[in-house]
Amino acid sequence: MTIKPLCLAQRLKRYAYIMLPLLLVGGAIGLTLESRISRAAPVDGVQTLVFLRHGEKPVGGLGQLNCQGLNRAMNLATVLPEKFGKANYVFAPNPTRNVEEGEHDNSYSYIRPLMTISPSAIKLGLPVNIKFSANDTHDLADELVEDKYHNSIIYTAWSHGYLPELINRVASEASGEKHTITDDWSGGDYDTLYVLTLTWHNGKASLLSRNYKQGLDNGEQTCPAATQVSADI
């Protein structure tokens, strides 16, 4: 049988209409898979996490710092970058969570950790991530070991009641092994810093844990004086 040139051309044209979409779909699937594989590749790097408690508080609590705690917060803005490098990210608990404090267990917004780390964030020109409540230690630990933080320095100011749980969980999640870095944080200890250095490779981290003192105990108990007075007063 002889196929006329015109008929052959028509058949090839019909096949082209069928094959072209298939080729395009196949190519798109291949690119999508390649993109997913690329995004799924773990990020290697060295991550430094600095954990600290909020500064000193007034006798009645108030969810707030006292003047000594305010002075500590302001001094930390110099101490932390000098000792550990300038942070890329800063975390503190959401201040909308209330605490019951004082003689009558009055309820107050919990702003102590945020107030403690805010001068550091301000000096470094950084926002403070307040997405997590003080007791959201599991969710915060999951966040801190995300790929995006694997080449960063992070300051985290938190409540001493939840810091041991948070630190231990971050260390365990990052390394893939159970770690107990600390069991407790003394109620009178405002000066300790826990520092985790995570060296990431293929989705797991080798862990170096150290603790330091800020060297800011026995600080000035009066609030800082104004550096500028309005001419209108």
N, C-alpha and C positions, 0 to 999 in steps of 0.2 A: 504494500500500500504506500502510495506517495502522499506525503503531507505537504500541502501547499504552503508556501512561505507566509501567506497572510494568516492562515489558520494557526500556524506555529507561533506567530507573533502574538496572536490573540490569546493563545493558551499560556504563553510565558507571562503575558501581562496579568492574566488571572492569578497565576501562581505568585507573582510578585505582590499582588494585593493581599494574599494569604500569608506569605512568608515574612513580609516586612514587619507587620505588627508583632509576629512571633519573635523575630530577631530583636525588636525594640524592647519587648517585655523581658526576654532573656537577658539582655544587656542591663536593663534596669535592676533586675533581681541580683545580678552579679555585683553591680555597684553598691546596692543596698547591703548585701552580705559583707562586702569588703569594708564598707563604712562602719557596720556594726562591729566587725572584728577589730577595726582600728580603734573605735571608741572603747571597746571592752578591754584593751590592753592596759594592764596596771601601770601606774605612774611610779617610777623610782625616784628617790630623793631622800633628803635629810630633813626631818621635821622636829622642831623644838617646841614643847608645850610647857608653859610656865603656869603653875596653879598657885593661887594665893587666897588667903581669907580676907574678908573685908577688914577695915580698920576698927579702932576702938569705938564703943557705943556708950551712950549715956545710961545712967542708972535705970531709968524707966524704959530703956529700949527705944521706943518711938519709931522703930524701923529705920533709924537714922544714925549717922555718925555723931560723935561729940567733937569738940575742937581738936583734941589730940588725934582722933581718927582722921580729921580733915587734913591736919598737918602731915600725917603719914601718907595720905593719898597724894598730896602735892609733891612730897619727896619721892614717892615711887615713880613719878613721871621722869625723874632723872636716874634713879637707881636701876630700874628694870632695863632700859635700853643700854646702859653702861655695862651691866653684867651679862645680859643675854642677847643683845642686839635689838634692833628696832622691830616691833611687831608688824606683821602683815594683817593680822586679824585680832579682834578683841571680843571677848564674850563676858556677859554678866546675866544673872537671872532676871526674868521679867518682873518689874517692880509692882505689877498689878496684883501679884500674889500677896495676901495679907498675912501678917504674923501677929500672934497674941503675946504681948509682953507687958512687963511692969507689974506692980503690986496688984492691980485689978484685972490683969489679963486683957487689957484693951487691945483692939485690933488696929493695926497700922499697915500702911503700904510698905513693902520691904525694899527699901532703896539703898541699903548699906553697900552691898557689893558694887552696884552701878556707880555710886558716888565715889567709891574707893578707886575704881579703875578709870573713871572719866577724865581726870587730869592727864593721865598717860595717853589716852585716846586723842584728847584735844591737842596735846603737844605734838603727836605724831600725825595729826590730820586724818584720823581714822573714825569710821562709825563704830558703834558698839552693837553687837548682835545680841538682842534681848528676846529672841524667839522662844527660848526655853524657860520654863518655871524652875524654881530651885530644886524641886524633887524630880525633874525630868532627866535623871542622870543617864538612863538607858538611851534615850533619844539623843541626848547631847553627845554621849560617847560615840554613837553611830555616826553622828555628824563629823566629829573631830577626826575620825579615821578615813574620811572620804578622800578620794584621789586629789581633789582640788587643793588640799592642805598639805600634800606630801613634800613640798619644798617651801615650807613657811615657818615663821615664828608666831606663836599664838599665846596671848595672855588671857587667862581665865580667872576672874575674881568670883568667888562663890561663898556659900554658907559652909561653915566648918562641919556642920552636921551631915552634909552630903558630900563633902570633898573626898573622903577616903573611898567611898563607893564609886565616885566618878573616876578618880585616878586609877583604881584597881581595874575598873572595867575597860578603860582606854588601853591600859597596858596589856590586858588579856586579849582584847579584840585585835589589837595591832600585831601581836606576836603569835597568836593562835594557841597560846598556852596560858593556863591560869596563873595569875600573879597577884600577890598581896603586897603592895608597896607600903601601905600603912593601914593599921586597924582602927586608929582613932586620931582625933585632932582635939587637943586639950582646949577647954573653954577659955582658958586664959592666954592662949597662944595666938598672937596676932602677927608674929614676926617670921614664921616659917614659910619657906617657898619649896614646893616640890617641882622638880624639873624632869620631864621625860624627853629623852632624845631618841627618836625613832629613825632608824636607817632602813628605808623601804627598798625591797627588791622582789619583783614578781609577786606582788600582792601581800607579802608578809614583811614584818619589820623585826630587826634586831633591836633590843631595848637596852638603854642605859638610863638608870634611875639615880637621881641625886637629890639631896635636900640641902638648902642653904638658909641662912638668916639674912633678913633684910638689913639688920643693924639699925632699926628705927625705933626700938623700944625706948621708953622713958623720954618720949618726945615732948615738945612744948605743949602745955595743956590750955593755953589761951589761943583763941583763933587768930589767924594772920591779920595784921593791920592792913587797912586799905592802902594801895599803892598810888591812888590818885583820888583827889577829893574834888567834887563838882564845884565849879566857880560860882554856882548859883546858891550854894548853901552858906 
